[in-house]
Amino acid sequence: MSNQRQGLRLGYIAPDFEAETTQGPIKFHDYIADSWTILFSHPADFTPVCTTELGEVAKLAPEFAKRGVKTIGLSCNELKSHHEWIADINELSNVDLQFPIISDPSRKVAALYDMLDEQDITNLDDKGIPFTVRSVYVIDPKKTIRLTLTYPASTGRQFDEILRVIDSLQLGDANKITTPANWTPGSKVIVHPSVSTEKAREIFPNPIEVAKPYLRFTTL
């Protein structure tokens, strides 16, 4: 892995770090192990949008598990705050939140992953230091960054869309396909441009629909 490029671009190795979480200390790459992983930040504990978001991630735990995906949250709050807030999330969303949340009061991990809010002057702690924005990193079992999303503090995330992207990435890794606009699992996929139509007819089980030489659809 030493010859891999470091940074936050797609295709780069996700930076490793050590941190304290609600489930004990972690080394991030050890936590990922051989799983897909979502690392996501929220601005602060005991805030309304964040409460709904973490409740939704907890509700979707079976969906993430089906896809072999681990989830791990992060904010700049202390562990004590995280633990107290989890009780509220469980009560308000009727869930049992089981994924770890990183405590990053020093902003070390937030800075490493470029998560700090440089826009919203209300998203600050009592010392005027920025909290995090709503960042999302989807990381594959090779520790490679496959998706990055950044939402402002004012906008809650659509986690069904993140699941949809994971479905697309995993399907594309297993088959020579890409997915079109508004794709959902089970609908038509696009034959990868690197595959000839003749070859596509050999390797795919269902008919190839040729709209243009560069746009071929099939189903899996």
Backbone as a chain_set.jsonl record, in Angstrom:
{"seq": "MSNQRQGLRLGYIAPDFEAETTQGPIKFHDYIADSWTILFSHPADFTPVCTTELGEVAKLAPEFAKRGVKTIGLSCNELKSHHEWIADINELSNVDLQFPIISDPSRKVAALYDMLDEQDITNLDDKGIPFTVRSVYVIDPKKTIRLTLTYPASTGRQFDEILRVIDSLQLGDANKITTPANWTPGSKVIVHPSVSTEKAREIFPNPIEVAKPYLRFTTL", "coords": {"N": [[0.819, -1.212, 0.0], [2.153, 1.131, 0.269], [2.92, 2.396, -2.064], [0.696, 3.589, -2.999], [-1.276, 6.408, -3.933], [-1.879, 9.159, -1.773], [-4.554, 10.974, -0.271], [-7.686, 12.698, -0.846], [-9.11, 12.228, -3.123], [-11.227, 10.509, -5.5], [-10.478, 7.111, -5.855], [-8.132, 7.224, -4.46], [-6.251, 6.054, -1.606], [-7.944, 5.857, 1.449], [-7.124, 8.025, 4.088], [-5.414, 6.77, 6.946], [-6.034, 6.634, 10.492], [-5.964, 7.099, 14.074], [-8.359, 6.966, 16.68], [-10.673, 7.91, 19.289], [-13.715, 6.302, 20.055], [-17.269, 5.757, 20.543], [-17.353, 3.085, 20.956], [-14.913, 2.354, 21.851], [-11.276, 2.68, 21.37], [-10.006, 3.073, 18.019], [-8.155, 1.998, 15.114], [-8.324, 3.226, 11.99], [-8.038, 1.855, 9.472], [-7.852, -0.761, 10.375], [-10.373, -1.021, 11.44], [-11.963, -0.869, 9.119], [-11.094, -3.205, 7.835], [-11.871, -5.879, 5.808], [-14.144, -4.832, 4.653], [-16.754, -2.894, 3.05], [-17.12, 0.546, 3.837], [-18.732, 3.303, 5.4], [-17.817, 6.448, 6.242], [-18.948, 9.115, 8.018], [-19.625, 12.503, 8.814], [-21.12, 14.654, 11.28], [-22.429, 17.877, 12.247], [-22.872, 18.506, 15.097], [-23.629, 17.1, 18.34], [-26.863, 16.642, 19.896], [-28.413, 18.252, 18.232], [-30.941, 19.235, 15.851], [-31.164, 18.328, 13.034], [-29.027, 16.536, 12.821], [-29.759, 14.612, 14.688], [-31.963, 13.393, 13.47], [-30.664, 12.305, 11.259], [-28.721, 10.407, 12.253], [-30.466, 8.706, 13.494], [-31.764, 7.693, 11.254], [-29.661, 6.316, 9.946], [-29.247, 4.326, 11.834], [-31.721, 3.002, 11.634], [-31.463, 1.96, 9.093], [-29.616, -0.012, 9.389], [-29.91, -2.885, 8.9], [-30.013, -2.879, 6.087], [-27.519, -1.843, 5.335], [-25.939, -3.869, 6.415], [-26.678, -6.069, 4.825], [-25.331, -5.483, 2.521], [-22.749, -5.691, 3.243], [-21.593, -3.501, 4.523], [-19.997, -1.314, 6.731], [-20.738, 1.27, 9.109], [-19.67, 4.435, 10.354], [-19.724, 7.152, 12.455], [-18.902, 10.677, 12.997], [-18.089, 13.461, 15.002], [-17.159, 16.64, 16.475], [-17.572, 16.542, 19.152], [-17.265, 15.557, 22.652], [-16.739, 12.241, 24.047], [-18.494, 11.689, 26.174], [-20.678, 13.335, 25.624], [-21.525, 12.202, 23.189], [-22.404, 9.626, 24.077], [-24.525, 10.308, 25.795], [-26.225, 11.573, 24.002], [-26.884, 9.535, 22.2], [-28.814, 8.123, 23.584], [-31.029, 9.821, 23.34], [-31.359, 9.729, 20.525], [-32.047, 7.033, 20.166], [-34.467, 6.972, 21.568], [-36.081, 8.897, 20.195], [-36.116, 8.029, 17.53], [-36.836, 5.448, 17.762], [-34.954, 3.285, 17.8], [-32.008, 1.173, 18.048], [-29.106, 2.233, 18.327], [-26.132, 1.092, 16.987], [-23.683, 1.486, 15.744], [-20.286, 2.805, 15.804], [-19.332, 6.092, 16.986], [-17.106, 8.589, 16.279], [-15.14, 10.553, 18.448], [-13.915, 13.7, 18.114], [-12.654, 16.128, 19.253], [-10.325, 17.626, 18.922], [-10.241, 18.128, 16.257], [-8.606, 16.708, 14.582], [-9.059, 14.409, 12.932], [-11.165, 15.419, 11.434], [-9.916, 17.537, 10.075], [-8.066, 16.07, 8.594], [-9.735, 14.758, 6.824], [-10.922, 16.858, 5.559], [-13.313, 18.057, 6.574], [-14.202, 20.282, 7.956], [-16.292, 23.108, 8.599], [-16.312, 25.798, 6.519], [-18.023, 27.729, 5.796], [-20.571, 28.259, 7.102], [-21.326, 30.503, 9.477], [-22.649, 30.091, 11.801], [-22.122, 27.562, 12.552], [-20.279, 26.831, 14.702], [-18.157, 26.198, 17.555], [-18.21, 27.137, 21.103], [-15.891, 28.534, 21.27], [-15.491, 29.64, 18.88], [-14.484, 27.964, 16.94], [-14.693, 26.085, 13.952], [-17.283, 23.64, 13.52], [-17.915, 20.378, 12.063], [-18.966, 19.822, 8.626], [-21.536, 18.053, 6.772], [-20.167, 15.483, 5.811], [-19.537, 12.689, 3.629], [-17.928, 9.663, 3.117], [-17.495, 6.973, 1.072], [-15.941, 3.951, 1.247], [-14.046, 1.32, -0.067], [-13.318, -2.285, 0.298], [-10.598, -2.383, -0.259], [-9.623, -0.165, 0.873], [-9.976, 2.07, -0.635], [-11.123, 5.243, -1.693], [-14.323, 5.651, -2.863], [-16.56, 7.2, -3.19], [-17.441, 10.564, -2.576], [-19.243, 12.91, -0.696], [-20.559, 16.081, 0.187], [-22.541, 17.822, 2.321], [-24.239, 20.839, 3.279], [-24.477, 22.208, 6.636], [-27.138, 22.756, 7.099], [-28.713, 20.957, 5.716], [-30.145, 17.846, 5.702], [-29.049, 14.49, 5.009], [-29.81, 12.17, 2.29], [-30.096, 9.053, 2.835], [-30.972, 6.787, 1.523], [-30.21, 7.289, -1.086], [-27.451, 7.091, -0.846], [-27.237, 4.381, -0.293], [-28.154, 3.459, -2.776], [-26.069, 4.281, -4.465], [-23.99, 2.712, -3.449], [-24.991, 0.189, -4.145], [-24.78, 0.44, -6.939], [-21.982, 0.758, -7.259], [-21.017, -1.684, -6.219], [-22.255, -3.503, -7.945], [-21.112, -2.74, -10.355], [-18.454, -3.374, -9.851], [-18.561, -6.098, -9.879], [-19.465, -6.748, -12.383], [-19.152, -5.936, -15.871], [-20.309, -3.195, -16.186], [-22.048, -0.007, -16.178], [-24.165, 2.412, -14.505], [-27.201, 4.035, -15.404], [-28.719, 7.391, -15.395], [-30.85, 7.946, -12.634], [-31.019, 5.271, -12.047], [-32.175, 2.276, -10.504], [-31.898, -0.611, -8.356], [-32.272, -3.609, -10.187], [-33.28, -2.479, -12.481], [-32.568, -1.457, -15.936], [-29.138, -1.669, -16.946], [-26.043, -0.178, -18.128], [-23.924, -1.32, -20.662], [-20.465, -1.566, -20.184], [-18.222, 0.813, -21.651], [-15.799, -0.33, -22.447], [-16.335, -2.824, -23.365], [-17.073, -4.693, -26.189], [-19.95, -4.846, -28.368], [-20.365, -7.37, -29.451], [-18.893, -8.977, -27.654], [-20.314, -8.391, -25.342], [-22.727, -9.68, -25.81], [-21.931, -12.226, -25.408], [-21.144, -12.397, -22.724], [-23.152, -11.424, -21.069], [-26.256, -12.41, -19.583], [-28.735, -11.675, -20.579], [-30.623, -10.131, -23.324], [-28.935, -7.651, -25.406], [-29.556, -4.295, -25.732], [-29.197, -2.042, -28.213], [-28.92, 1.238, -28.316], [-27.343, 3.317, -29.297], [-24.095, 3.018, -30.82], [-22.372, 3.553, -28.697], [-23.987, 3.385, -26.51], [-25.387, 0.985, -24.834], [-27.792, -1.142, -23.507], [-28.646, -3.483, -20.914], [-30.015, -6.103, -18.823], [-29.502, -7.494, -15.563]], "CA": [[0.0, 0.0, 0.0], [3.022, 2.285, 0.386], [3.047, 3.069, -3.342], [-0.587, 4.161, -3.36], [-1.376, 7.846, -3.723], [-2.629, 9.552, -0.594], [-5.376, 12.16, -0.463], [-9.122, 12.507, -0.705], [-9.739, 12.07, -4.42], [-11.714, 9.172, -5.823], [-9.409, 6.213, -6.263], [-7.008, 7.312, -3.528], [-6.407, 5.319, -0.359], [-8.46, 6.672, 2.543], [-6.102, 8.197, 5.126], [-5.58, 6.024, 8.192], [-5.935, 7.456, 11.704], [-6.397, 6.502, 15.333], [-9.342, 7.85, 17.307], [-11.565, 7.376, 20.317], [-15.109, 6.207, 19.615], [-18.227, 5.283, 21.542], [-17.129, 1.653, 21.158], [-13.509, 2.16, 22.18], [-10.31, 3.23, 20.414], [-9.874, 2.358, 16.743], [-7.282, 2.379, 14.015], [-9.377, 3.221, 10.98], [-7.878, 0.78, 8.488], [-8.198, -2.014, 11.042], [-11.835, -1.036, 11.549], [-12.494, -1.222, 7.797], [-10.732, -4.607, 7.572], [-12.15, -6.216, 4.414], [-15.53, -4.444, 4.413], [-17.105, -1.549, 2.618], [-17.314, 1.39, 5.025], [-19.158, 4.696, 5.256], [-17.397, 7.402, 7.272], [-19.755, 10.322, 7.811], [-19.546, 13.471, 9.904], [-22.262, 15.525, 11.544], [-21.917, 19.073, 12.91], [-22.825, 18.512, 16.557], [-24.62, 16.332, 19.089], [-28.02, 17.359, 20.45], [-28.93, 19.208, 17.255], [-32.119, 18.572, 15.275], [-30.948, 17.598, 11.789], [-28.126, 15.41, 13.101], [-30.512, 13.587, 15.413], [-32.746, 12.621, 12.493], [-29.748, 11.566, 10.387], [-28.168, 9.216, 12.902], [-31.585, 7.79, 13.665], [-32.002, 7.03, 9.974], [-28.59, 5.343, 9.729], [-29.529, 3.189, 12.713], [-32.846, 2.259, 11.048], [-31.014, 1.288, 7.875], [-28.55, -0.965, 9.709], [-30.041, -4.16, 8.168], [-29.703, -2.667, 4.673], [-26.066, -1.753, 5.231], [-25.379, -5.194, 6.709], [-26.894, -6.922, 3.652], [-24.359, -5.102, 1.506], [-21.414, -5.806, 3.807], [-21.126, -2.134, 4.747], [-19.912, -0.778, 8.082], [-20.93, 2.712, 9.214], [-19.014, 5.051, 11.497], [-19.974, 8.586, 12.474], [-17.865, 11.548, 13.574], [-18.254, 14.897, 15.229], [-16.116, 17.217, 17.333], [-18.0, 16.475, 20.546], [-16.606, 14.613, 23.546], [-17.4, 10.944, 24.142], [-19.609, 11.762, 27.121], [-21.793, 13.919, 24.887], [-22.013, 11.175, 22.254], [-23.143, 8.579, 24.788], [-25.781, 10.875, 26.282], [-27.063, 11.883, 22.849], [-27.378, 8.275, 21.634], [-30.068, 7.784, 24.269], [-32.077, 10.614, 22.691], [-31.579, 9.194, 19.174], [-32.78, 5.776, 20.302], [-35.831, 7.276, 21.991], [-36.837, 9.657, 19.2], [-36.246, 7.268, 16.275], [-37.224, 4.073, 18.107], [-33.883, 2.435, 17.263], [-30.933, 0.791, 18.963], [-27.929, 2.63, 17.542], [-25.043, 0.16, 17.294], [-22.416, 1.805, 15.084], [-19.462, 3.715, 16.599], [-19.229, 7.509, 16.637], [-15.78, 9.107, 16.639], [-15.024, 11.813, 19.174], [-12.783, 14.4, 17.489], [-12.639, 17.523, 19.693], [-9.126, 18.308, 18.428], [-10.44, 18.3, 14.807], [-7.517, 16.046, 13.861], [-9.617, 13.593, 11.849], [-11.958, 16.315, 10.593], [-8.99, 18.244, 9.187], [-7.485, 15.08, 7.695], [-10.74, 14.436, 5.816], [-11.466, 18.107, 5.012], [-14.71, 18.079, 6.98], [-14.544, 21.455, 8.758], [-17.195, 24.046, 7.935], [-15.706, 27.089, 6.213], [-19.076, 28.554, 5.212], [-21.683, 28.618, 7.987], [-20.766, 31.164, 10.665], [-23.369, 29.633, 12.991], [-21.704, 26.191, 12.837], [-19.037, 27.001, 15.448], [-18.273, 25.922, 18.983], [-18.237, 28.357, 21.91], [-14.612, 29.228, 21.095], [-15.436, 30.136, 17.513], [-13.812, 26.997, 16.063], [-15.73, 25.434, 13.147], [-17.667, 22.245, 13.597], [-17.856, 19.705, 10.77], [-20.119, 19.772, 7.733], [-22.08, 16.695, 6.643], [-19.36, 14.781, 4.811], [-19.718, 11.248, 3.471], [-16.923, 8.941, 2.344], [-17.711, 5.537, 0.872], [-14.6, 3.363, 1.113], [-14.206, -0.101, -0.38], [-12.46, -3.158, 1.111], [-9.183, -2.108, -0.523], [-9.38, 1.13, 1.521], [-10.021, 3.079, -1.684], [-12.273, 6.148, -1.667], [-15.145, 5.419, -4.054], [-17.575, 8.258, -3.283], [-17.396, 11.637, -1.583], [-20.367, 13.845, -0.714], [-20.52, 17.086, 1.238], [-23.781, 18.571, 2.467], [-24.141, 21.908, 4.282], [-25.029, 21.876, 7.953], [-28.589, 22.969, 7.121], [-29.42, 19.991, 4.874], [-29.967, 16.444, 6.061], [-28.711, 13.614, 3.886], [-30.741, 11.154, 1.813], [-29.283, 7.842, 2.942], [-31.375, 5.834, 0.493], [-29.368, 7.562, -2.253], [-26.121, 6.529, -0.574], [-27.387, 2.939, -0.523], [-28.262, 3.249, -4.216], [-24.726, 4.404, -5.041], [-23.245, 1.509, -3.065], [-25.469, -0.888, -5.017], [-24.198, 0.667, -8.257], [-20.546, 0.474, -7.202], [-20.788, -3.118, -6.035], [-22.66, -4.184, -9.168], [-20.106, -2.43, -11.357], [-17.235, -4.121, -9.538], [-18.777, -7.52, -10.174], [-19.86, -6.908, -13.784], [-18.641, -4.857, -16.738], [-21.458, -2.318, -16.447], [-22.233, 1.243, -15.453], [-25.595, 2.584, -14.271], [-27.675, 5.3, -15.969], [-29.423, 8.339, -14.529], [-32.033, 7.473, -11.905], [-31.019, 3.808, -11.941], [-32.479, 1.592, -9.248], [-31.589, -2.037, -8.492], [-33.208, -4.395, -10.974], [-33.58, -1.834, -13.759], [-31.545, -1.625, -16.967], [-27.788, -1.142, -16.747], [-25.342, 0.142, -19.367], [-22.72, -2.104, -20.924], [-19.281, -0.72, -20.051], [-17.652, 1.166, -22.964], [-14.643, -1.168, -22.804], [-16.824, -4.123, -23.845], [-17.719, -4.628, -27.502], [-21.305, -5.404, -28.392], [-20.231, -8.813, -29.663], [-18.471, -9.589, -26.393], [-21.407, -8.222, -24.384], [-23.718, -10.728, -26.065], [-21.386, -13.483, -24.885], [-20.933, -12.43, -21.269], [-24.35, -11.075, -20.307], [-27.277, -13.455, -19.761], [-29.96, -11.177, -21.206], [-30.372, -9.437, -24.591], [-28.301, -6.334, -25.421], [-30.347, -3.301, -26.459], [-28.251, -1.061, -28.739], [-29.534, 2.527, -28.642], [-26.277, 3.882, -30.113], [-22.926, 2.162, -30.616], [-21.762, 3.847, -27.4], [-25.008, 3.293, -25.457], [-26.007, -0.328, -24.906], [-28.447, -1.506, -22.252], [-29.025, -4.861, -20.644], [-30.429, -6.336, -17.441], [-28.736, -8.542, -14.882]], "C": [[0.852, 1.261, 0.0], [3.15, 3.061, -0.912], [1.731, 3.672, -3.817], [-0.581, 5.661, -3.081], [-2.255, 8.142, -2.515], [-3.416, 10.827, -0.89], [-6.835, 11.803, -0.37], [-9.839, 12.398, -2.042], [-10.255, 10.643, -4.607], [-10.554, 8.33, -6.342], [-8.19, 6.256, -5.37], [-7.306, 6.451, -2.295], [-6.89, 6.267, 0.741], [-7.399, 6.811, 3.632], [-6.425, 7.393, 6.39], [-5.466, 6.996, 9.365], [-6.308, 6.603, 12.901], [-7.328, 7.485, 16.024], [-10.077, 7.11, 18.411], [-12.99, 7.387, 19.781], [-15.983, 5.737, 20.771], [-18.103, 3.79, 21.808], [-15.657, 1.347, 21.403], [-12.586, 2.732, 21.116], [-10.244, 2.389, 19.144], [-8.657, 2.859, 15.976], [-8.128, 2.177, 12.775], [-9.236, 2.083, 9.979], [-8.163, -0.594, 9.1], [-9.712, -2.139, 11.19], [-12.471, -1.433, 10.219], [-12.292, -2.704, 7.523], [-10.987, -4.911, 6.095], [-13.599, -5.89, 4.043], [-15.609, -3.132, 3.628], [-17.412, -0.729, 3.868], [-17.805, 2.776, 4.613], [-18.672, 5.471, 6.471], [-18.18, 8.677, 7.019], [-19.696, 11.214, 9.048], [-20.874, 14.203, 10.06], [-21.761, 16.727, 12.348], [-21.82, 18.978, 14.429], [-23.91, 17.63, 17.144], [-25.744, 17.249, 19.572], [-28.468, 18.494, 19.529], [-29.975, 18.493, 16.408], [-31.85, 17.752, 14.026], [-30.08, 16.361, 12.028], [-28.848, 14.273, 13.808], [-31.319, 12.736, 14.45], [-31.834, 11.777, 11.608], [-29.231, 10.293, 11.048], [-29.257, 8.211, 13.225], [-31.87, 7.022, 12.391], [-30.928, 5.998, 9.676], [-28.815, 4.109, 10.596], [-30.684, 2.346, 12.173], [-32.416, 1.429, 9.851], [-29.93, 0.244, 8.127], [-28.711, -2.301, 8.981], [-29.698, -4.028, 6.684], [-28.198, -2.554, 4.455], [-25.437, -3.131, 5.445], [-25.533, -6.134, 5.521], [-25.847, -6.69, 2.577], [-22.913, -5.214, 2.008], [-20.776, -4.473, 4.11], [-21.124, -1.806, 6.238], [-20.174, 0.725, 8.038], [-20.216, 3.218, 10.463], [-19.19, 6.566, 11.403], [-18.821, 9.358, 13.098], [-18.433, 12.921, 13.84], [-17.181, 15.344, 16.21], [-16.482, 17.205, 18.811], [-17.207, 15.447, 21.34], [-17.404, 13.312, 23.614], [-18.618, 10.979, 25.065], [-20.854, 12.312, 26.431], [-22.386, 12.904, 23.914], [-22.892, 10.156, 22.968], [-24.494, 9.094, 25.281], [-26.751, 11.119, 25.132], [-27.642, 10.625, 22.213], [-28.689, 7.866, 22.289], [-31.234, 8.556, 23.662], [-32.408, 10.061, 21.304], [-32.415, 7.92, 19.25], [-34.238, 6.027, 20.672], [-36.647, 7.895, 20.863], [-37.066, 8.879, 17.909], [-36.663, 5.824, 16.503], [-36.243, 3.07, 17.508], [-32.959, 2.022, 18.402], [-29.624, 1.028, 18.218], [-26.724, 1.807, 17.965], [-23.711, 0.521, 16.647], [-21.611, 2.801, 15.935], [-19.531, 5.154, 16.078], [-17.887, 8.01, 17.156], [-15.915, 10.417, 17.398], [-13.756, 12.519, 18.702], [-12.721, 15.863, 17.924], [-11.424, 18.31, 19.211], [-9.232, 18.66, 16.946], [-9.349, 17.608, 13.986], [-8.048, 15.242, 12.677], [-10.42, 14.469, 10.889], [-11.076, 17.085, 9.616], [-8.392, 17.287, 8.162], [-8.428, 14.768, 6.541], [-11.469, 15.676, 5.281], [-12.949, 18.257, 5.316], [-15.131, 19.381, 7.66], [-15.322, 22.482, 7.94], [-16.512, 25.4, 7.758], [-16.742, 28.091, 5.723], [-20.059, 29.111, 6.227], [-21.142, 29.216, 9.291], [-21.528, 30.799, 11.934], [-22.91, 28.233, 13.406], [-20.329, 26.202, 13.51], [-19.248, 26.573, 16.89], [-18.185, 27.223, 19.767], [-16.915, 29.124, 21.892], [-14.447, 29.787, 19.687], [-14.73, 29.219, 16.534], [-14.876, 26.239, 15.267], [-15.995, 23.993, 13.576], [-17.546, 21.631, 12.187], [-19.115, 19.95, 9.939], [-20.592, 18.318, 7.661], [-21.347, 15.98, 5.498], [-19.678, 13.293, 4.805], [-18.564, 10.709, 2.631], [-17.338, 7.476, 2.274], [-16.365, 4.94, 0.482], [-14.764, 1.861, 0.904], [-13.238, -0.965, 0.428], [-10.966, -2.994, 0.866], [-8.732, -0.785, 0.085], [-9.395, 2.287, 0.525], [-11.275, 3.935, -1.556], [-13.05, 6.0, -2.969], [-16.222, 6.492, -4.25], [-17.29, 9.293, -2.22], [-18.624, 12.523, -1.786], [-20.182, 14.84, 0.417], [-21.814, 17.874, 1.219], [-23.552, 19.717, 3.46], [-24.816, 21.494, 5.58], [-26.552, 21.935, 7.969], [-29.389, 21.868, 6.436], [-29.115, 18.562, 5.295], [-29.765, 15.576, 4.834], [-29.817, 12.617, 3.548], [-29.977, 9.832, 1.799], [-29.731, 6.736, 1.999], [-30.554, 6.051, -0.775], [-27.962, 7.002, -2.057], [-26.155, 5.009, -0.732], [-27.445, 2.626, -2.015], [-26.885, 3.316, -4.885], [-23.874, 3.182, -4.682], [-23.68, 0.325, -3.912], [-24.846, -0.773, -6.406], [-22.717, 0.308, -8.272], [-20.277, -1.017, -7.088], [-21.175, -3.914, -7.284], [-21.63, -3.956, -10.269], [-18.786, -3.137, -11.107], [-17.353, -5.591, -9.95], [-19.08, -7.793, -11.64], [-19.328, -5.73, -14.596], [-19.793, -3.953, -17.172], [-21.261, -0.978, -15.742], [-23.738, 1.414, -15.263], [-26.042, 3.964, -14.749], [-28.311, 6.212, -14.927], [-30.656, 7.678, -13.915], [-32.139, 5.95, -11.824], [-31.435, 3.366, -10.552], [-32.207, 0.11, -9.432], [-32.692, -2.796, -9.221], [-33.566, -3.777, -12.312], [-32.405, -1.975, -14.717], [-30.217, -0.998, -16.547], [-27.165, -0.884, -18.113], [-24.113, -0.745, -19.489], [-21.517, -1.168, -20.886], [-18.675, -0.427, -21.431], [-16.479, 0.297, -23.401], [-15.042, -2.511, -23.401], [-17.509, -3.947, -25.192], [-19.11, -5.234, -27.423], [-21.265, -6.914, -28.577], [-19.861, -9.535, -28.376], [-19.592, -9.504, -25.356], [-22.452, -9.315, -24.56], [-23.25, -12.086, -25.568], [-21.429, -13.535, -23.359], [-22.161, -12.083, -20.443], [-25.466, -12.056, -20.594], [-28.501, -13.001, -20.531], [-29.629, -10.37, -22.464], [-29.72, -8.06, -24.391], [-29.141, -5.414, -26.292], [-29.397, -2.182, -26.907], [-29.008, 0.205, -29.136], [-28.627, 3.322, -29.575], [-25.067, 2.976, -29.917], [-22.259, 2.351, -29.252], [-22.741, 3.716, -26.232], [-25.781, 1.994, -25.629], [-26.549, -0.706, -23.536], [-28.611, -3.013, -22.14], [-29.576, -4.93, -19.228], [-29.622, -7.484, -16.871], [-29.654, -9.373, -13.984]], "O": [[0.336, 2.352, -0.243], [3.455, 4.253, -0.889], [1.66, 4.209, -4.922], [0.034, 6.125, -2.122], [-3.249, 7.457, -2.271], [-2.975, 11.662, -1.679], [-7.191, 10.733, 0.125], [-11.067, 12.471, -2.084], [-9.787, 9.704, -3.963], [-9.756, 8.784, -7.163], [-7.299, 5.416, -5.5], [-8.462, 6.161, -1.988], [-6.322, 7.341, 0.941], [-6.828, 5.807, 4.058], [-7.571, 7.349, 6.835], [-4.865, 8.062, 9.234], [-6.89, 5.527, 12.762], [-7.116, 8.696, 15.964], [-10.104, 5.881, 18.466], [-13.422, 8.345, 19.141], [-15.488, 5.368, 21.836], [-18.677, 3.279, 22.77], [-15.205, 0.222, 21.19], [-13.047, 3.212, 20.081], [-10.403, 1.168, 19.178], [-8.197, 3.985, 16.165], [-8.604, 1.07, 12.527], [-10.22, 1.412, 9.668], [-8.661, -1.488, 8.415], [-10.265, -3.233, 11.078], [-13.404, -2.235, 10.188], [-13.198, -3.383, 7.04], [-10.393, -4.278, 5.223], [-14.208, -6.579, 3.225], [-14.644, -2.371, 3.563], [-17.915, -1.269, 4.854], [-17.356, 3.343, 3.617], [-19.071, 5.183, 7.599], [-18.094, 9.259, 5.938], [-19.716, 10.731, 10.18], [-21.641, 14.35, 9.109], [-20.765, 16.609, 13.061], [-20.787, 19.333, 14.998], [-24.966, 17.432, 16.544], [-25.587, 18.468, 19.643], [-28.855, 19.566, 19.995], [-29.912, 17.273, 16.255], [-32.261, 16.594, 13.953], [-30.36, 15.281, 11.508], [-28.572, 13.101, 13.549], [-31.365, 11.513, 14.58], [-32.189, 10.655, 11.245], [-29.299, 9.216, 10.456], [-29.012, 7.005, 13.233], [-32.184, 5.833, 12.436], [-31.243, 4.908, 9.198], [-28.602, 2.982, 10.149], [-30.639, 1.117, 12.242], [-32.933, 0.336, 9.619], [-29.384, -0.323, 7.18], [-27.715, -2.819, 8.476], [-29.153, -4.958, 6.089], [-27.665, -3.11, 3.495], [-24.507, -3.509, 4.733], [-24.626, -6.913, 5.229], [-25.518, -7.597, 1.812], [-21.971, -4.876, 1.291], [-19.562, -4.315, 3.975], [-22.128, -1.997, 6.924], [-19.866, 1.38, 7.043], [-20.159, 2.536, 11.487], [-18.845, 7.18, 10.393], [-17.889, 8.776, 13.652], [-19.163, 13.479, 13.02], [-16.398, 14.536, 16.71], [-15.777, 17.795, 19.631], [-16.557, 14.572, 20.766], [-18.589, 13.28, 23.283], [-19.647, 10.372, 24.769], [-21.957, 11.805, 26.635], [-23.605, 12.762, 23.826], [-23.997, 9.857, 22.515], [-25.497, 8.386, 25.191], [-27.954, 10.897, 25.269], [-28.776, 10.645, 21.735], [-29.574, 7.324, 21.628], [-32.318, 7.998, 23.489], [-33.578, 9.935, 20.942], [-33.371, 7.749, 18.495], [-35.139, 5.37, 20.149], [-37.773, 7.47, 20.601], [-38.099, 9.048, 17.261], [-36.826, 5.063, 15.55], [-36.634, 2.135, 16.809], [-33.105, 2.455, 19.545], [-29.101, 0.128, 17.56], [-26.332, 1.811, 19.132], [-22.694, -0.091, 16.975], [-22.197, 3.561, 16.705], [-19.756, 5.394, 14.892], [-17.578, 7.867, 18.339], [-16.711, 11.281, 17.03], [-12.653, 12.0, 18.87], [-12.734, 16.756, 17.076], [-11.486, 19.535, 19.103], [-8.404, 19.411, 16.431], [-9.195, 17.906, 12.802], [-7.553, 15.372, 11.557], [-10.361, 14.281, 9.673], [-11.446, 17.265, 8.456], [-8.227, 17.647, 6.996], [-7.986, 14.54, 5.415], [-12.507, 15.558, 4.63], [-13.747, 18.548, 4.425], [-16.319, 19.568, 7.92], [-15.052, 22.697, 6.758], [-16.174, 26.065, 8.737], [-16.386, 29.184, 5.283], [-20.35, 30.307, 6.216], [-20.566, 28.502, 10.111], [-21.101, 31.157, 13.032], [-23.263, 27.763, 14.488], [-19.354, 25.668, 12.98], [-20.372, 26.58, 17.391], [-18.096, 28.298, 19.174], [-16.824, 30.227, 22.432], [-13.401, 30.338, 19.343], [-14.407, 29.631, 15.42], [-15.865, 25.791, 15.846], [-15.088, 23.243, 13.937], [-17.125, 22.302, 11.245], [-20.184, 20.246, 10.475], [-20.107, 17.461, 8.4], [-21.847, 15.89, 4.377], [-20.039, 12.713, 5.829], [-18.264, 11.24, 1.562], [-17.511, 6.822, 3.302], [-15.736, 5.368, -0.485], [-15.531, 1.209, 1.614], [-12.416, -0.429, 1.172], [-10.152, -3.417, 1.688], [-7.611, -0.333, -0.149], [-8.879, 3.366, 0.818], [-12.367, 3.411, -1.335], [-12.5, 6.201, -4.052], [-16.733, 6.665, -5.356], [-16.937, 8.951, -1.092], [-18.992, 12.842, -2.917], [-19.7, 14.479, 1.491], [-22.146, 18.517, 0.223], [-22.753, 19.577, 4.385], [-25.615, 20.558, 5.617], [-27.191, 21.244, 8.762], [-30.613, 21.836, 6.554], [-27.966, 18.123, 5.25], [-30.254, 15.892, 3.749], [-30.643, 12.266, 4.391], [-29.278, 9.536, 0.83], [-28.95, 5.833, 1.701], [-30.235, 5.087, -1.471], [-27.355, 6.496, -3.0], [-25.207, 4.417, -1.247], [-26.857, 1.644, -2.469], [-26.574, 2.509, -5.761], [-23.124, 2.678, -5.519], [-22.843, -0.462, -4.353], [-24.432, -1.777, -6.985], [-22.248, -0.366, -9.189], [-19.411, -1.552, -7.78], [-20.504, -4.883, -7.639], [-21.311, -4.873, -11.027], [-18.072, -3.466, -12.054], [-16.368, -6.231, -10.318], [-18.968, -8.93, -12.098], [-19.086, -4.652, -14.053], [-20.198, -3.936, -18.334], [-20.431, -0.837, -14.843], [-24.513, 0.631, -15.812], [-25.344, 4.953, -14.526], [-28.427, 5.865, -13.752], [-31.397, 6.956, -14.582], [-33.213, 5.408, -11.564], [-31.093, 3.999, -9.553], [-32.278, -0.389, -10.555], [-33.876, -2.649, -8.919], [-34.096, -4.46, -13.189], [-31.37, -2.541, -14.363], [-30.173, 0.043, -15.891], [-27.695, -1.32, -19.136], [-23.353, -0.902, -18.533], [-21.545, -0.095, -21.489], [-18.62, -1.314, -22.283], [-16.193, 0.197, -24.594], [-14.19, -3.255, -23.887], [-18.429, -3.139, -25.32], [-19.409, -6.03, -26.532], [-22.026, -7.649, -27.947], [-20.437, -10.572, -28.045], [-19.796, -10.438, -24.58], [-23.0, -9.821, -23.58], [-24.057, -12.985, -25.333], [-21.714, -14.579, -22.772], [-22.222, -12.401, -19.255], [-25.617, -12.498, -21.733], [-29.232, -13.826, -21.079], [-28.481, -9.967, -22.653], [-29.917, -7.4, -23.37], [-29.405, -5.719, -27.455], [-28.856, -1.458, -26.072], [-29.665, 0.236, -30.177], [-29.099, 3.93, -30.536], [-25.017, 2.232, -28.937], [-21.654, 1.422, -28.718], [-22.354, 3.918, -25.082], [-26.698, 1.899, -26.445], [-25.848, -0.602, -22.53], [-28.703, -3.721, -23.142], [-29.598, -3.926, -18.516], [-29.124, -8.338, -17.605], [-29.194, -10.307, -13.326]]}, "num_chains": 1, "name": "protein.A"}
